Amino acid sequence: MDVKVNDSCIGCGACESICDAVFRVNGVAVVDASAVADNEDCIKEAAEACPVGAIEVA
């Protein structure tokens, strides 16, 4: 799974509250790529919850 946060991120923290093993928000969200494989379900949930659709999952 490839996870990216695009430039539309507003730093709201929704992704981090849903999947803090993968997402950290410090102004904008960043992805811990080393944690992606073990957290695919919460990544998908975070992507769906993102209010601006900034999380791209492929």
C-alpha positions in Angstrom: 0.0 0.0 0.0 1.3 3.5 -0.9 0.1 6.3 1.3 0.7 10.0 0.6 -0.7 13.2 2.1 -1.2 15.8 -0.7 -1.0 19.6 -0.5 -4.7 20.1 0.5 -4.0 18.9 4.0 -5.2 21.5 6.6 -3.6 19.8 9.6 -6.9 19.1 11.4 -5.5 16.0 13.1 -8.4 13.6 12.2 -6.0 11.1 10.6 -3.7 11.1 13.6 -6.6 10.6 16.0 -7.8 7.6 13.9 -4.4 6.1 13.0 -1.6 7.5 15.2 0.7 4.7 14.3 1.0 6.0 10.8 0.1 9.7 10.8 1.7 12.6 12.7 0.4 16.2 12.4 2.9 19.0 12.9 1.3 21.8 10.8 0.4 19.2 8.1 0.2 15.4 8.3 3.2 13.2 7.6 3.2 9.5 7.0 5.5 7.0 8.8 6.0 4.6 5.9 7.5 2.0 8.1 4.2 1.5 9.9 2.0 1.3 6.8 2.0 -2.5 6.3 0.7 -3.2 9.8 -2.0 -0.5 9.8 -3.9 -0.7 6.5 -7.4 -0.8 8.0 -6.9 2.4 10.1 -5.2 4.1 7.1 -8.3 3.5 5.0 -10.5 4.7 7.8 -8.4 7.9 8.2 -8.5 8.5 4.4 -12.3 8.3 4.4 -12.5 10.6 7.4 -10.2 13.3 6.0 -12.4 16.4 5.5 -10.4 17.6 2.5 -9.5 14.3 0.9 -5.8 14.9 1.4 -4.8 11.2 2.1 -4.1 9.3 -1.1 -4.1 5.5 -0.8 -3.0 3.3 -3.7 
